[in-house]
Amino acid sequence: MIAKQAFGRTGHSSTRVILGAAAFGQITQAETDAAIESALSFGVNHVDVAASYGEAELRIGSWIGRHGKTFFLATKTDERAAAKAREQIHRSLERLQVDQVDLLQLHNLIDPQEWETALGPGGALEAAIEAREQGLVRFIGITGHGLKVAAMHRRALDRFDFDSVLLPFSYVLAQNEQYAGEFWDLVKLCQARNAAVQTIKSIVHKPWGEDEPSRATWYRPLEEQPDIDKAIHWVLGHEGLFLNSVGDIHILPRVLDAASRFETPPTDEEMQRQVNRLEMEPLFT
């Protein structure tokens, strides 16, 4: 079983690996059901989806309609203006077949102009706060990608007291000294405020480059179980962090298996040998 820890100030004890429903965007309901059942068998009790993940909200909604909402449920809005965000929030609730989600996140908020729009007057944050006041959502978070995300999230926390953040983290990415410094500054602030820190892109092997993608992920993932074990265990070796699972249902069981067996993280020397052997590259440069 995958270990649990407090998800920030929410009062929920979430599994350290969160089921990332981007994997459900373009697959069948039967495949989704099997993936959810597999995750539940490892004790996973937290699912993260987004309005922009294709059919994923509908797939999860179908599960909930048949089995009930048995897990902490998070979704995301990628709208920047309040009116459109409000519409998207209500659409997500309908698709998910719930009256309330546990966590609503402002999705991929990195572009400075979009950031100012979403967090300013008449922005998506206003719609999120309104939804919280109406009981449609319980908590509010923020997500993002790229090398600027940690610094942008740090600024966002100065603007609003978000309950959670989500951003990339892996051994390879942590070799970027500036990113690592900004990441740990953000983590320190989140710990002081009791905000949850979720990480993504833990098993990046390298960008696809000119190769035709053979997985649903928008990066080439690690494939072999021992390699995935090291990458997952290195992230989980940092106390307090959560890890969102992979966007490919065929790799997902290996991620869950790795997390269920976590005891001791690999050393940086072991990780560097893996990087050298596999010629691993960061996704963001």
Secondary structure, 3 states (H helix, E strand, C coil): CCCEEECCCCCCEEECEEEEHHHHCCCCHHHHHHHHHHHHHCCCCEEECCCCCCCHHHHHHHHHHHHCCCCEEEEEECCCEHHHHHHHHHHHHHHHCCCCEEEEEECCCCCHHHHHHHHCCCEHHHHHHHHHHCCCEEEEEEECCCCCHHHHHHHHHHHCCCCEEEEECCHHHHCCHHHHHHHHHHHHHHHHHCCEEEEECCCEEECCCCCCCCCCCCCEECCCHHHHHHHHHHHHCCCCEEEECCCCCCCHHHHHHHHHCCCCCCCHHHHHHHHHHHCCCCCCC
